[in-house]
């Protein structure tokens, strides 16, 4: 199923992602943000269990910001009810 999330406090403007019936992340796409970093995040979490990605990405900060694109992805994934 495809989900969309509007991140806050980061450069990216939107996150779209798919989670299958087994709670596996099948795709992630960031709109905006640092292209290389967001592409890397997408490649790393593809095929990962949703809960594992949340655990690994939660709390990551970007410079002096209180959040980051990975942290925002964790927040988005946390909102999926499975």
Phi, psi and omega in degrees: 000140181267135179235154175231144183220138177258105182289160176227147178081009180226173181285329181291147185258340181201152174230125174245137181209157178240138175232129182275182183293344178264011179068031178257135177285122182256339176195153175217139176220126175262139170257119184083186182088183180281110189308310182297317180294314182291325175296321178296315178301313181301315181294322183289323184273345179299127181090356182270147173295141183305313182297324179294319179296317179301314181299317183284328188263339183298134174087357178291135181248155177246106181058234181269002179286154180276000181214185179202173176298318176299319179296320178294324176296319177300318178297319179296314181295329179293337182277353179279125179270118176228000000 
